Amino acid sequence: MIISIGNDHAGPDYKKAIVEFLENLGHTVVNHGTDTFDSVDYPDFGHPVAYDVQTKKADFGIVICGSGNGIAMTANKHQDVRCALCWTVEIAELARQHNDANVISIPARYTSIPQAVAMVQAFLETPFEGGRHANRVKKIACR
């Protein structure tokens, strides 16, 4: 699987742990994030991830910022991107099962690194249920 990841200054340590986890599983990771703690603007890192998912250059995306909100809002500006802000494993699973989310947003200031890795694992391993949820997901897009 190809997974695109991006983060601002709140998430270099999170990204490093997540990338290591994903690469150990054999996934290819495209890194659009910063590696420093110097203040940067999260849209500069969220848009490239969302573009990768939108254009199918990546199967899934992971975005990380302090609250997870700003970078999720950025990603959701792209057509066919459904970015879910997650702070527990259960929410990550539901985002996939019910919403067919294809990007997970992680709030670095409100989750631990092990929790973030567990959410990513759950997100990637959980299939979309389809069924009654499919029609709802179709209604998300503005076309």
C-alpha atoms as one frame of an Amber mdcrd trajectory, in Angstrom:
protein
   0.000   0.000   0.000   1.114   3.583  -0.621   0.427   5.943   2.257   0.984
   9.688   2.145   1.811  11.459   5.411   2.149  15.105   6.364   2.608  16.990
   9.597   3.371  20.382  11.017   5.745  21.227  13.865   3.557  19.433  16.434
   4.081  16.051  14.818   7.652  15.142  13.780   7.998  12.511  16.512   4.562
  11.092  15.696   5.390  10.918  12.004   8.706   9.204  12.671   7.047   6.476
  14.768   4.183   6.010  12.301   6.493   5.851   9.277   8.691   3.267  11.022
   5.598   1.202  11.887   4.267   1.361   8.306   7.587   0.600   6.644   8.060
  -2.413   8.950   4.754  -3.703   7.566   6.062  -3.268   4.012   4.086  -0.159
   3.061   5.523   2.634   0.933   5.315   6.007   2.679   5.398   9.363   0.895
   6.591  12.014   3.355   5.235  15.545   2.954   5.801  16.557   6.578   8.341
  18.659   8.369  11.073  16.995  10.387  11.673  19.951  12.707   9.824  21.620
  15.564  10.178  25.058  13.940   6.790  26.712  13.460   5.278  26.030  10.033
   1.833  26.301   8.438  -0.145  23.039   8.464  -1.868  23.660   5.076   1.540
  23.434   3.396   1.695  19.800   4.520  -1.996  18.823   4.466  -2.688  19.812
   0.859   0.010  17.538  -0.663  -1.295  14.536   1.302  -4.885  15.215   0.249
  -3.762  15.698  -3.361  -2.012  12.318  -3.298  -5.225  10.652  -2.104  -7.451
  12.652  -4.455  -5.368  11.718  -7.489  -4.941   8.113  -6.331  -1.163   8.453
  -5.999  -1.716   7.141  -2.462  -4.203   4.637  -1.086  -4.570   6.471   2.224
  -3.351   9.619   3.929  -2.271  10.528   7.434  -2.140  14.129   8.610  -0.912
  15.400  11.973  -1.079  18.776  13.685  -1.551  19.993  17.246  -5.342  19.713
  17.471  -5.837  17.731  14.269  -8.542  20.197  13.247  -6.743  22.640  10.959
  -4.994  19.996   8.915  -8.228  17.954   8.668 -10.094  21.016   7.391  -7.339
  21.527   4.846  -7.477  17.934   3.609 -11.269  17.998   3.347 -11.121  20.827
   0.811 -10.103  18.229  -1.792 -12.707  16.292  -3.806 -13.086  12.645  -2.844
 -11.063  13.123   0.350 -12.831  12.146   3.537 -10.519  13.091   6.383 -11.569
  12.027   9.865 -10.217  13.576  13.045  -9.578  10.632  15.370  -8.500  10.468
  18.988  -9.310   6.831  19.840  -8.954   3.495  18.081 -12.735   3.085  18.088
 -13.263   6.397  16.280 -10.620   5.432  13.705 -12.448   2.137  13.092 -15.838
   3.859  12.789 -14.403   6.452  10.413 -13.474   3.614   8.056 -16.513   1.377
   8.670 -19.218   4.026   8.374 -17.638   6.949   6.518 -15.119   5.283   4.192
 -12.563   7.811   5.432  -9.389   7.769   3.380  -7.340  10.193   5.470  -6.878
  10.089   9.240  -6.097  13.251  11.174  -4.210  12.840  14.426  -4.169  15.503
  17.169  -0.588  15.329  18.443  -1.255  17.430  21.518  -4.090  15.171  22.676
  -2.871  11.638  21.917   0.240   9.666  22.758   2.524   8.247  20.103   1.560
   4.619  20.900  -2.105   5.614  20.707  -1.517   7.326  17.352   0.202   4.225
  15.948  -2.665   2.041  17.186  -5.187   4.366  15.521  -3.287   4.204  12.229
  -3.191   0.414  12.421  -6.929   0.215  13.103  -7.666   2.753  10.368  -5.729
   0.815   7.731  -7.013  -2.617   8.772 -10.704  -1.716   9.012 -12.768  -2.110
   5.844 -15.671   0.087   4.783 -18.938  -1.696   5.581 -20.816  -0.316   2.600
 -24.512  -1.170   2.727 -26.607   1.582   4.262 -23.461   3.688   4.712 -22.611
   3.781   0.993 -25.470   6.089   0.067 -24.565   8.439   2.916 -20.952   8.591
   1.813 -22.057   9.444  -1.748 -23.988  12.429  -0.344 -20.835  13.892   1.231
 -19.358  15.034  -2.095 -20.450  18.402  -3.531 -20.767  17.944  -7.269
